[in-house]
Amino acid sequence: MHKRGFGILIIIWTLLILSAGFVNIWFSNRSSKERIKASANSFFKEIVTIRSWNALHGGVYVRIDSDNLPNPYLKVPNRDLYVNDTLSLTLINPAYMTRQIGELAQVRDNVHFHITSLRPIREANHADAWETEALKSFENGNPEYFERVKMGDSVYYRYMAPLWVEPSCLKCHAKQGYHLGDIRGGISVSLKGAPYDRQYGYDTLRMGVIYIVIFFLGLWGLLYVRKFTWNQFKIIRDHNRKLREHEQKLKQNNKQMEKLISVIAHDLRGPIGNLMVTSDLLNSDDDGISPEHRRKLVANLHRSAESTYELLLHLLSWAKAKRGTMPCRPEKIPVGELVDDAVQVLQPAAKSKSLVVTKNVDPVQIFADRDMMRTVIRNILGNAVKFTHRGGRIRIEAHQATAGSVDIIVEDSGVGISKELIDQFFQSGEISSSQGTDGEKGTGLGLLLIKEFIETNKGKLRIESEPGKGTRVILSMPAG
């Protein structure tokens, strides 16, 4: 997934969570206020029910004491009753009872009830500013009034609903001009806001934590999807790249194979033709062939057979390497052993051209397949012998290049190779046949085999050369 597209997804997800969170908090706040309002309304209804019970029975008599003094605003017959010297009773009407319940509830439950009116009989029942506004709204048809207000240093949720004039009310309030069905006043219920606000804060915090968890879970999901889609994209991309590389390699192999067939056909024609001519001469009945001439013909026949055999061996090894049927068994190999083996095999050819071969091989080891590396060193040294003029020199070196690699260098004073041919070989694998300084046959197949074996053993091949100034071949192989 593209970085820009992923960034847009994160922005959309963040906005979605923030929007959902704010909407939920708004609904939670609204729901919290509705619950508080319902609670206040329940208190109001309880008081109204108790008042109705009191009014239904014409009031309730209670013992007169310091907490229940006679109500001076209640002007009715038999307000106070004398029972005996130790017991006197006074009548508690609905208003007086409401005031007492309110005082008790304020102490025990942090709930304050206040019965009030725009025209109260008792001075203490006068409405405050908020209650006055609520009472006026009732006269305008509002069925209830609810607000969150600050009173002093505290916050309260205040609720108020009207009290309607009923028949039992007229006994005390008819003289004030009230009629049945009028709004007599109301009862305000004040609930301390701190407990409710604290609970709302806890709910909001809990909701915030939930949304934060959901946000990060969603973010993790987006990251996982991005990683999954990116991995799938990389798999497809790598697969396509491998297909392209495979296609390119097939084209290169086909091109290489066409060139190789052309080179082999050309180079086999000479040795095989020479074999046929020489064998015909030797098989003829001409007795005029001197022993010396016959010896030279046999030697020429041997060289042609040897050249053809070497070409076929290289072709077979290269084909196996290409097909992957040649096993690679890497092991620790002393470089000195490989160099001594190659020098020993090629010493006769070097001696026949009076070449000076010197060695400067440190006691280092490489980690590679022994048979493959034996073929590589022999071919490189063989090329050096083949393309160096008589009396020339060949130098072989080996040393630790880095902690993990060993460099093997074969340098000669031979004919050299142009930069164009070197680049052509490394870029496209194209080869061309050429003759050695003494007419030795060469197809270039050995160089292809060297490159294939070195890469199979995780090594690197470099060639530094100029025409007429010799060649320097460097192998960088894993250290053993």
N, C-alpha and C positions, 0 to 999 in steps of 0.2 A: 504494500500500500504506500502511495506517495506521501512524503512528509507533510505537504501542504494539505492534502485531503484528510490525513489523520488529524492534523491540527484543527481543521474545521469540525471534524467529528467530536473532538474533545470540547470545543467551544459550545457546540450544540448540546452535548451531554451536560455540561456545566450549567448552561442557561436553563435547560429542562429541570435539573435538580433544584436550582435556585428558585425557579418559578413555582415548582411543586411545593417546595419548602415554605415559601412566603404565603402561598394560598392556604396551605395546611395550618400554618401559624395563625393566619387571619380567621379561619374557620374555628380553630381551637379557642382563640380569644372570644369569638362570638359565642361559641358553645359554653365556655366557662361563665360568661356573663349571664347566659340563659339559665344555667344551673343555679347560679347565685340568686337570680331573680325568682326562680321557681322555689328555692329554699325560703326566701323572704316572704313569698306569697303564701307558702305553707304556714309560716309563723302567723301571718296576718289572719288566715282562715281559722287557725286554732283559737286565736283570741276572739274572733267574731263568734265562733261556736260557743265558747265559754260565756261570752257576754249574752248571747241569746238564751243560754240555759239560765243565767242569773235573772235576766229580764222576765223569762217565762215564769219563774217562781216569785217574782215581785221583789227580788233581792235576797240576800243571805245575811242572817244574823250571826255575828261573831262576838267573842268575849272582848270587852273593852280593856285595853292595856296600852302600854306606851307605843306599840306598833299599830294598834287599831283604835285610834281615837275617833270619836264621832265626827262625821263629815259635816262641817258647818255650811256647805253649799247645798246640802240635801234638805229641802224644806218639805217634808212629808209627815203625816201623823204617825205616831208610834215608831219614830226613828230610833229611839233608845228605849230599852226595856230594863226595869229593875226586877231581878229575880229574887235575890236575897242579899244579905250583907256581904257576901263574898263573890257574887256573880252579877254582873250587869252586861247587857248585850247592846250592840249597835248595828244598824242596818248597813250592809255593804251593797251599794248599787253597781251596775255594770261599769260606770266610769271610774269609781273608786277602786273596784277590783282590777280593772285594766291597768291603773297606775301602779298598784301594788305588784301585780304580776310582772310589769315592766321593770320595776326596781329589782325584783328578785332575779329575773332573767339576765339583767345587766351584770349582776354580781357573779352569777353561776355560769352563764353561757356566752358572755360578751355580746349579748343581743339586747338592744334597747328599743322598747316600745314607747311611743308617745301619742296619746290621744289628744287631738287638737281640733280647733275650729277657727273660722274667721270671726266668730262671735262666741267666745267661750264664757262659761259662767265662772270658772276658776281661773284666776289670773295666771297661774303656772302653766295652764293649758294653752297659752297663746302660741300661735304658729311662728316658727322662725322663718327666715327669708326663703329657704328652700321649700319648706312646707307650705308657705303662702303661695308660692308659684305653682306647686302641685295642686292645692285646693282650687286655685283659679282655673287650672286646666281641666279639673273635674267638671266645673260649671260649664266648660266649653265642650263637654262630651267625652273627654279623655277618660278611659276606664281605670287606668293605673299610671303610676309615675315611678321611673327607676333611673338612677344615675350613680356614677362613681364620683364621690366628692371628697374634698379635703376639709377636715374639721380640726382646727388647731394644728397639732403636729402629726396627726394620724389621718389615714385614708379610710373612708367608710363606703360601703355599698348601701345606698338608701332606697327604700321601697315604700310606696304609700298608695293606699286605695281608699275610696270614699266609704263613709258610713251613711246609710239611708235612714230617714225618719220612719220608724215603725210604730205601731199603736202603743207599745210599752214605753216608747221614748217621750210621748206627748205628756205624760204625767209630770215630767220635770221641765220639758222644753217648749210646751205649748205657749207659755207666757212670753217666750222670746219671739213668737210669731212664726214658728215652724209649722208646716203642715205635713200630713202623711205623704211620703214619697219624695220629700225634699232631701237635699244633701245636708246632713247635719254637721259633718266635718269629716275627719278621717283618722286613720291610725298609721303612723309612720313606723317602719321597721328599719333599724340601722344595724348593719353587720360590720364588724371590724374587718377591714380589707386585708390586713397583713397575712392571716392564714391562707386566704384564698389566693392572694397574689403570690405567696410563696409556693403554693401548690401549682399555680399556673406557670411559675418560673421553672419548677421541676419538670412539668410536662413539656414545656418548650425546650428545655435542655435535653430531655430524653429524645424528643422528636428530632432535635438538631443532630444528636449523636447518631440516631438511626439513619438520617439522610446523609450524614458524612460517611457512614459505613456503606450505604447503598452507592454513594458517589464513587468511593474508592473501589468497591466491588465491580461497578460498571466500568471504571477506568481500567481495572485489571483485565476485565473481559475484553475491552477494546484493544488493550496492549496484546493480549493473547491472540485475538483475531488478527491483529496487525502482524504479529510474529508468524502466525500460522500462514496467512496469505502471503507474507513476504517469503517465507520458507518455500511455499508452493511455487511462488514466482521464480525464486532462485533455482528450484529444482527444474522447472520448465526451461528457464533461461540456460542453465548449465547443460540440460539435455539437448537443447537446440544448438548450444555452442559445441558440444561433443559431436552432434550430428554433422555440423559444418566442418569441424576439424576432421572427422572421419571421412567426410566427402572429399575434403581437400587432400587428405592423406591418400585416399583411393586414387584420386586424379594424379597425385604426385607419384604414387607407386606404379600406376599405369604408364605414366610418362617415363618413369625410371626403367620400367620393364621394357618398354619399346626401345629406349636407348640401349639398355643392356643387351637385348637380343641382337640389336644392330652391331654393337661392339663385339659380342661373342661370335656372331656369324662371321664378322670381318677377321677377328683374331684367330678363330679356329681354322679358317680357310687356309691361312699361311702355313701353320704347323702341319695340318693334315695333308696339304698339297706337297709340302716338303717331304713328309713321311712317304707319300705315294711315289714321288720321283726317286727318292733315295732307295726305297725298297725295290723299285723297278731296276735301278742300276745294279744293286747288289744281287738281284735275282737273274740278271741277264747272263748269257753264256760268253760274254766278252771277257777274254782272258787278258786283255790289254790293261786292266786296272791293276796298278801297282799296289803293293802292300800298304805303302804310305797313304795313297789315295783312298784305299779301302778303309783304313783306320779313320781318316777324316770323315768319310761318309757315315761310318758307324757312330762317330762322336756327334755328328750333325743330327743323325737319326735319334740319338739319345736325348739331345737338347730339345728337339721337337716334341718327343714323347713326354719329357719332363715338364715342358711348358704347357702342353695340353693337360697333363695330369694336375698340375698346380691350378690351372684355370677351372677345371672340373671340381676340384676340392673346394676352391673359394665359392664357386657357384652353389655347391651343395650346402656349405655352411651358411651362406647368406640366405638361402631359401629356408633353411631350418629356423634361422633367427627371425625371419620375417613371419613365419607361420607360428612362432612361439613353441615349436616342438623341441627346441634345444634347451635342456634343463640348465638353470643357473643355480649353482651351489656355492655361494660365497663363503670364503674362509680367510683366515689370516695367512698372507703369503709374504715371505721376505722378498723384496724387490731384487736383491742381489742374485737370488736363484733364477728368476725370470731372465735377467740380463745375461747371466753366464750361459744359460741354456741357448738363448738366441745367438749370442756371439759364437758359441761352439758350432751351432748348425751352419752359420753363415761365414765362418772363418775361411773355408776353402774359396768361396766366391770372392771375399774381400782380398785374400792373399793373391788370387789370380789377377787382380787389378791393382796390386801393390798399394792398397788402402791402409792408412794408419788409423786403427781403432783404439780409442782411449776411453777409460771408464773412471767416473768419480761418483760412486754410489754409496751414500750413507747407509748405515744399518737401520733401515726403516722397513715397515710392513704396510701392506694395503689389505683391504677387506674386499675380496672379489672372487669370481670363479677362476680357478687355476687354469683350466684348459682354454677358456676364452682369452685370458690375459696372456697366456703363452702365445696364442695365435696373433694377438694384437702386437706384442713386442717383436715377434719374428717378422711380421709384415712391415712394421715401421722401419726396423733395421734393414730388412730386405730391400725396401724402396730406397733407403739411403745408399746402400751398396750399388743398387741398379742405376741410380741417376747421379752418381759421383764419378768424375773422370779419374782415370788412372793416376795413381800417386796422390790422390786426394786424402782428406781426413774426415773421420766420423768421431763424434764425441757423445758419450752417453752419461747423463747425470741423473741423480735421484736424491731428493732431500725433503724434509718436513716443511711444507709450505705454511700450514696453519695447524691449530690443535686438532682439526678434524680432517685434514687432507694432506696428501703426498703428491708432489710434482715429479713426473718422470719425463726427462727431456732428451730427445735425440736430435743432434745438430750435425749437419753435413756441409761440405763445401761444394755441393753439386750444382746442377743446372738451374735449380730454383723453379718456382711456379708463379705465374702472374696473379695479381690480386683479383682480377676478374674471374679466373678459373676457381680460385679459393672461395670467393663469394658465391659463385654459381653452385659449387658443391654443397656449401652449408645451407643455402637458401632453398635449392630445389633438388639436391641430391644427384645432379647431373654429373656424369663421368665421361671421360674420353680416354681412348687408348693412346699410348705413346711408347716409344722405344727407349731403352736404357742407353747409356753412353757407349756400350759395346754391342749395341744392337739387341739387347735383351727385350723380350716381349713384355708388355704391360697393358692390362685392360682397364685399370682403375677400380676393378671389382674389389681388390684387396682393401682399398681405402674405404669403400662402402661398408665392408665387413668390419673394419676397425671401428668406424663410427657407431655401427649397430651394437657391437659388443661393449663398447665403452658406455654407451647410454643405458644398456641393459644392466650394467654394474654400477649405475648412478654416478658415473664419472663425467668429465667434460674434456672435449678435444679442442685444441687451438693450433692453428698453423700460421707461422710467420715466415714469409718468403718473398724474395725478389728474383726475377730472372737473372741468371749469371752470378748470383751472390749466395747461393745455397739456401737451405731450408731448415727451419727450426720447428719441430713438432713437440707440443707440450700436452701431456696427459695429467689431469688433476683427478686423482682417485681417492675414495674414502680411506682414511687411515685405519690400520688394523690394530 
